């Protein structure tokens, strides 16, 4: 006997968001699902006055799984709303999964990129603090300035990338550090697009 499937979607989303998070059967539907679900999620979070809603949105991947968001958002361009949200949730998931490594690499990167450290705001750079800041960044998407949240995430990625390149040996470490720097650039560009009302 098969076990019943666990619910994949949070109950607090609007109907449009739930529908858009479905499983589209063609590329055009997938494109619409990505952008509609991202817009609905952002609208839901920014319109909410209950801190519990923000908290549930921050921990969305704990409830629906990162794979669910990957199916809908990960293929969208980096400089789009779903692309930016995907990167923020991906960053939070990594920090939540491995805060010790995140803290070690962040601490190592501070001396190379002090201005980014000031923007990211991890102080002191321990496992608890990096997890707190990752959650704060995502919460800022819904109850703060979205552009500032993107800039903090970009700064965080820059510091970690610098630290990873310094303390971790091997070609793979350098490649992943370069990808983090690319993510930082993408998030910073998305922040500028949001400020000019062009992030869609």
ZISULGI-V790738 format. One record per backbone hydrogen bond with DSSP energy under -0.5 kcal/mol. NH is the residue of the N-H (numbers start at 1). CO is the residue of the C=O. E is the energy in kcal/mol with one decimal. If there is no record, write none. Layout:
nh = (NH:NH)
co = (CO:CO)
e = (E:E)
This chain:
nh = (13:17:18:19:20:21:22:24:30:31:32:33:34:35:36:37:38:39:40:41:42:43:44:45:46:47:48:51:53:54:55:56:57:58:59:60:62:63:63:64:65:68:69:70:71:72:73:74:74:76:80:80:84:85:86:87:88:89:90:91:92:93:94:95:96:97:98:102:103:104:105:106:107:108:109:110:110:112:113:113:117:118:119:120:121:122:123:126:130:131:132:133:134:135:136:137:138:139:140:141:141:142:142:143:144:146:149:150:151:152:153:154:155:156:157:158:159:160:161:162:163:164:165:166:167:168:169:174:175:176:177:178:179:180:181:182:183:184:185:186:187:188:189:190:191:192:193:194:195:196:197:198:199:200)
co = (10:14:14:15:16:17:19:22:26:27:28:29:30:31:32:33:34:35:36:37:38:39:40:41:42:43:44:49:50:50:51:52:53:54:55:57:59:59:60:60:61:65:65:66:67:68:69:69:70:73:77:78:80:81:82:83:84:85:86:87:88:89:90:91:92:93:94:98:99:100:101:102:103:104:105:106:107:109:109:110:113:114:115:116:117:117:121:124:126:127:128:129:130:131:132:133:134:135:136:137:138:138:139:139:140:144:145:146:147:148:149:150:151:152:153:154:155:156:157:158:159:160:161:162:163:164:167:170:171:172:173:174:175:176:177:178:179:180:181:182:183:184:185:186:187:188:189:190:191:192:194:193:193:198)
e = (-1.0:-0.5:-2.2:-2.7:-2.2:-1.5:-1.5:-0.8:-2.4:-2.4:-2.3:-2.8:-2.3:-2.0:-2.9:-2.3:-1.9:-2.3:-2.6:-2.6:-2.5:-2.6:-2.7:-2.4:-2.6:-1.9:-1.0:-0.6:-1.4:-1.2:-2.4:-2.0:-2.2:-2.4:-1.7:-1.4:-1.3:-0.9:-1.1:-2.9:-1.2:-0.6:-1.1:-2.5:-2.3:-1.2:-3.3:-0.6:-1.1:-1.9:-0.8:-0.6:-2.7:-2.6:-2.4:-1.7:-1.9:-2.5:-2.6:-2.2:-2.3:-2.5:-2.2:-2.4:-2.8:-2.1:-2.5:-2.2:-2.6:-2.2:-2.7:-2.4:-2.9:-1.9:-1.4:-1.0:-0.5:-1.1:-1.2:-0.7:-1.8:-2.2:-1.6:-2.9:-2.5:-0.5:-0.8:-2.0:-2.5:-1.8:-2.2:-2.6:-2.2:-2.1:-2.6:-2.8:-1.7:-2.7:-2.3:-0.7:-0.8:-0.7:-1.1:-2.5:-1.2:-0.7:-2.2:-2.3:-2.3:-2.7:-2.2:-2.4:-2.5:-2.6:-2.5:-2.1:-2.2:-2.5:-2.7:-2.1:-2.3:-3.1:-2.2:-1.1:-2.7:-2.0:-0.5:-1.5:-2.4:-2.7:-2.2:-2.2:-1.9:-2.1:-2.1:-2.1:-2.5:-2.4:-2.2:-2.5:-2.6:-2.2:-2.4:-2.4:-1.9:-1.8:-2.4:-2.6:-2.1:-1.4:-1.7:-3.4:-0.6:-0.9)
